[in-house]
Amino acid sequence: MIYFKKLWNSIVNYFKIAYGITNNNTDNSKLNITTTNSIKFEIDEWNRFILTIRIENANIMACEEFGKMLYLLNDGRYDQKILEVLVELGKNKELPMHNIQQIMSGWTTLLATEMDQNNSPYIKPTEVFNNK
């Protein structure tokens, strides 16, 4: 019963702080609330891609850093970290290795296709030098 009372008080204090409703009797130092910004990529049961962005910390610096994170993610700078996490999932047996191999296969196939497309010339020599 004491556990539920502490849990209830924590929940009430969280909402008081989140909505700016505080009184002098509330000890906010005991309640550790972190506000984070996140991006979540999901595939639902119908194989649809879902992107969710959550901004809890809207100060200027946090928003700027979130923008940098999006750039680095798009630029491929997190590829190594993602690989490390996938390997750890396999090592810890949180995901079977054949699933990790399927993920890696899907990823590398698309990367190889993109690289092939980027290396092909925009104007083919046969289009320019065709004498017919």
N, C-alpha and C positions, 0 to 999 in steps of 0.2 A: 504494500500500500504506500509506503514511504517513497519507493522508486517512482510510482506513477505520479505522486504529488510533485516530486522534483522535476519529472519530465513535463508535467503540465505547467509548472512555473517557468521552466525554460522556454516552452512554446509561447506562453503569454509574454514573457520578457522579450523574446525575439520580435514579435509583432509590435510591441510597444516601441522598441528601438527602430524597427523598420519604418514605422509610420510616424515617428517623432513624438510618441506619447510616452513621456517619462515623468516620474515624480522623484522627489528627493529620497524616498525610502528604497528605491530600487538600486541594487548593487549591480551595475553593468559590468564590472570587472570580472565577475564569475562567468558571464556569458560570452563565449568567444565566437563571434559571428564573422565569417569571412565572406566578402563579396568578390566574386570572380566573374570574368567574362569568358565565354566558351563558345566553341563551334562544335557541332555534333553532326556526323555523317551517319546515316542509317539506310538500310535496305529493309523494307517492310515485307510482309508475308507474300505480297504480290510482285516482289522484285522491283518495286518503285524506289527511286532514290529520294531521300528526304534530307534536307539540310535545315538545321535549327541553329540559330545564333541567339545566345543569351547574354545580354549586357546588364550586369548588376552594378558594376562600378563604372559610372559614366563620367568620371573626372577626365580632364583633358589628357593627362599623361597616359592613363589606362586605355583610353580610346585610341590614342596614337600608337601605343604598343600593340594593341589588337590589330590595327591596320598593318603594322610591320609583320606581325605573325601571319596574317593573310597573304601578304606578299611573299614571305619566305616559304609558306606552304605551297603556293602556286608556282614558285620558282624551283621547287624540288629540293629545297634545302633540308626538309625534314625526312627525306627518303631513307637516310641511314638510320635515323631514330625509329622510324616505322619498321624497318627491317629488324632492328634489335628487339623491338617489342614482340614482333611475330615469332622470332626465334625463342624468346623467353616463354611465350605461350606454349610452344612445343616442348621445351625443356621441362617446364613445370607441369606438363600433361594437362593443361587447361583446355587445349584444343589438339585433336589428333594431327599427327604430322601430315597425313594425306590431305587434310583440309588446308593446312598451311601451304603445302605444295600447290594446291589448286589456286589459292590466293596469289601466290607468287607467279604461277603460270599465266593467270589472267592479267596480272600487272605487267609482267615482262613482255607479253605478246603485244599489248597496246603500246608500250614504250618502243619496242622494235619497229612497229608499224609507223609510229610517229617519226622515228629517226629516219626510216626509209623515205617517208614523204618529204622530210626537211632536206634530205640530200639530193632529191631529184631536182633538175633544173626547172625554172619557171617557164622558160621558153625552150622548147625542144629544138635541137639543131635541124631536124627534118622539116620543121615548120618554116624555118627561115631559108634554108638552102634547097628547098624543093623546086626544081626547074620546070616542072610540068605546069 
